[in-house]
Amino acid sequence: MSQSNSNLFSKLTEILSETAGAASGVKKEIEIIVKSQVEKLLNDFDVVQRDEFDLIKEMLIKEREKSALLEKKLNEIEKKLKKRNFTK
């Protein structure tokens, strides 16, 4: 009886291992399909990718800095022009 129980548990363990392996394969297939569908959906919505967003964000920050610097220089030039006009 002990050997038949051991044999039964051995077979049961084998079946469970195979089932777990098959379930793992199915899980991977489902993940691939879902990822593919999500990417397709995002492309249909014309969503920008993260790396593109970060690049444009950096460009915008630099342009803001340049704009602030140019605005400051313009204000200084306008002050100088006003002083010249008052001294004439």
C-alpha positions in Angstrom: 0.0 0.0 0.0 2.8 2.4 0.8 4.4 1.9 -2.6 1.1 2.5 -4.4 0.6 5.7 -2.4 4.1 6.7 -3.2 3.5 5.9 -6.9 0.2 7.8 -6.8 1.9 10.9 -5.3 4.7 10.6 -7.8 2.2 10.6 -10.7 0.2 13.4 -9.1 3.4 15.5 -8.7 4.3 14.9 -12.3 0.8 15.9 -13.5 0.9 19.1 -11.4 4.3 20.0 -12.7 3.2 19.6 -16.3 0.1 21.6 -15.5 2.1 24.4 -13.9 4.5 24.5 -16.9 1.5 24.7 -19.3 -0.1 27.4 -17.2 3.2 29.4 -17.2 3.3 29.1 -21.0 -0.3 30.3 -21.3 0.4 33.2 -19.0 3.3 34.3 -21.2 1.2 34.1 -24.3 -1.5 36.1 -22.7 1.0 38.7 -21.6 2.3 39.0 -25.1 -1.2 39.3 -26.6 -2.3 41.9 -24.0 0.9 44.0 -24.5 0.5 43.9 -28.2 -3.1 45.0 -27.9 -2.3 47.8 -25.5 0.5 49.1 -27.8 -1.9 49.0 -30.7 -4.5 50.9 -28.7 -1.9 53.5 -27.6 -0.7 54.0 -31.1 -4.3 54.5 -32.3 -4.7 57.2 -29.7 -1.4 58.8 -30.9 0.1 58.8 -27.5 3.7 60.0 -27.3 6.4 57.6 -26.0 8.1 58.4 -22.7 11.5 59.0 -24.2 10.1 61.4 -26.7 8.2 63.2 -24.0 11.4 63.5 -21.8 13.4 64.9 -24.8 10.8 67.5 -25.6 10.5 68.4 -22.0 14.3 69.1 -21.8 14.1 71.1 -25.0 11.3 73.2 -23.5 13.2 73.8 -20.3 16.2 75.1 -22.3 14.0 77.3 -24.4 12.4 78.8 -21.3 15.8 79.6 -19.9 16.9 81.2 -23.2 13.6 83.2 -23.3 14.0 84.5 -19.7 17.6 85.5 -20.5 16.5 87.3 -23.7 13.7 89.0 -21.8 16.1 90.2 -19.2 18.5 91.6 -21.9 15.6 93.3 -23.7 14.6 95.0 -20.5 18.1 96.2 -19.9 18.3 97.6 -23.4 14.9 99.3 -23.0 16.1 100.9 -19.7 19.2 102.2 -21.5 17.1 103.6 -24.3 14.8 105.4 -21.9 17.8 106.9 -20.1 19.2 108.2 -23.4 15.8 109.7 -24.3 15.5 111.5 -21.0 19.0 112.9 -21.1 18.5 114.6 -24.5 
